[in-house]
């Protein structure tokens, strides 16, 4: 990635914190331009003396030469913000924390965010704009779909398939060979021992479908 300018599209304060933490871990301190309020997320007061941060409120005020990143974490928000800007000639980048352990045989797509202390095993495949949050692990030969989010402390075993836009909750555990459908939400702390269909909310130990996700 470039090291002088970064464009953050949409904004939630926790996501911005993670992006800057990843950059700092690698000794990169670009000028950061933020296009605020695209995903209707609330912004807490935020400063970081290590970075020059500039907030604009117009989606038209873009820095097309900067590396771009989606500044939101929820799969639906990421997809919505991407749709707003996909016609622009933006240079989306992947940001990984220096403390993450990523196998040389793993494949990461465009715009991926890998946070601190993440482990990604051999031959795993991480889709475009997926987010792997702190202390999470992704097993060997596992496929994570575009725009999916794996939250802190989740453990995903080998040969798992996580569909596009799925949301894996804090501290969830997914055993080997499971398939989780697109846009499905797995609740925090769940133990997933059976396949889950697309578009549902599921939680528990063992994890069970509780309703369709109508959001």
N, C-alpha and C positions, 0 to 999 in steps of 0.2 A: 504494500500500500504506500501512497504518498505519506510524507511526514509533516507537511506544513499546513494543510487545511482539511477539515472534516465537516461534512454537512449532515446534520441530524434532522430527520424528517418525522414530525410528530414528537410528542414528548410526554414521558412520565418521569418524575424525579428519580425513582429507583433505577430505571433503565439508563438514564443519563449517568448516574453514579457508577453503574457497572461498566459502561463504555469507557468512562474516564479512568476508572481503576485499571481496566485492561491496557489502555494506552500507557498509563504511568508505569505499569509493571514491565513494559517493553522499552521504557525510556523515550517514548514518543510524546511530544507536547505540541500538537498542531493547534492552529486557530480553529475554534469550533463555532460554526454558525448553526443556530437552531431555528427551525421553522415550527413555531409553537401552535398548540391547540388544534391540531388537525384531527386528532382521534378523541376529542372531548375528554381528555384526561386532565386531572387537576395538577397544577404545578406548585410545589412547595418552594419557599424561598431557597435559592441554591447559589452557592458561590464555591469556587475552587481557585485558590491563588496561583496554582501551577499552570492554569490554562487561561487564555484569552477567550471569553465566551460572549457571543453576540446573539441576541434573540430578536427574530423578526416575526411579524404576524401575517405576512402575505406569502402564500404559496408561490407567487410569481417572483419573489425576491430570492433567487437561487444562485448558488455558486457552482456552476456546471463543471468547473475544473477540479472541484474538491472531491475527495472520496466521500461517498454517501452511505448512511446507515439508517435503518428504521429505529426510531427512538421509543418504541413501545414494545411491550412484552406479550400481551394476550394475542393468541393466533388471529382472532377476528380483526383486532385493531391493526396488526401488522399487514394483513391482506388488504384492508380498507385503505391504509396509507399508501401501500404499494400501488394500488389501482389509481390513486390520484396522480402518481408521478411516472407511471410506466411508459408514457409516451415521450418523456424527456430523455435526453442522452446523458443519464447519470451513471457514474462509475461506482456502483455498489461494491462494498468491500467486506471482508471477513475479519473479525477482531477476536483474537484468542489471548487469554491471560497467560503470562509467562509460566505460572505454576501448573498449568494444565498439562496432562500427559496424553499425547495423541499419537497413536501408532503411525508409523510411516506408511502403512498400507491402508489407513483409513482415508476416506474421501470426504471433503467438506465442500459444500456448494457455495454459491454467491450469497453474501450478506449474512453469513452465519455469525452468531455471537456465542463464544465459548468462554465461560466465566472461570473464576479461580478454583483450583483444586479439582477440576473435572478430569475424568479418565475416559478416554475413547479407545476401545480395543481394536485389534486387528480386523481389517476388512469391513469395518463399520462404514456406513454411508449416511451422511448428514445432509438433508435437503436444503434447498435455497431458503434463506431467511429463518431457518430454525434457530432456537435459542436453547442452549444447554447451560443451566444455572449452577451455582457454586456447589461443590461437593457431590455432584451427580456423576453417575457412571453409565456408560453405554457399552454393552457387551459386543463380542466378536460377531461379525456377519449380520449385525442388526441394521435395519434400515429405518431412518427417521425422515418423515415426509416434509415437504415444503411447508413453511410457516408454523410447524409444530413447536411447542414449548415444553421442555422438561424442567421442572422446578427444582429448587435446592434439595439435595439429599436423596433424590430419587435414584433407584438402582434398576437398570434395565439389563436383563441377562442377554445371552447370545441367541442369534437367529430370530429375534423379535422384529415384527414389522409394525411401525407406528405410522398411521395414515396422515395425510395432509391436514394441517390445522388442528391436530389433536393436542390436548392439554393434559400433561401428566403432573399430578399434584405433588406437593411437598412431601418428601419421604416415602413416596409410593414404591412398591417393589413389584416388578414384572418378571415372571419366571420364563425359562427358555421356551422359544418356539411360539410365543403368543402373537396373535395378530389383533391390533387395535384399529378400529375403523376410522375413517376420516372424520374430523370435527368432534370426536368423542372426548368427553371430559372424565378423567380419572381422579377421584377425590384424594385428598391428602391422607397419607398413611395406609392406603389400600394395598392389599395383596392380590395381585391379578394372576389367577391360575387358569382362566378360561378365556377364549377369544371374546372380544367385545365388538358388536356391530357398529356401523357408522352412526354418528349423530345422536348419541345417547349420553346420559350422565350416569356414572357408575361409581360406587364406593363400597368400602367395607373389607372385612377379612373373614372369609374370602370375598373378593370384589363381585358385586352383583349390580345389574342394571336397575336403576330406581326410577328413571323417567327418560323421555325423549328430550333432547336439548332443542328448545324452540327459539332460543336467542338468535 
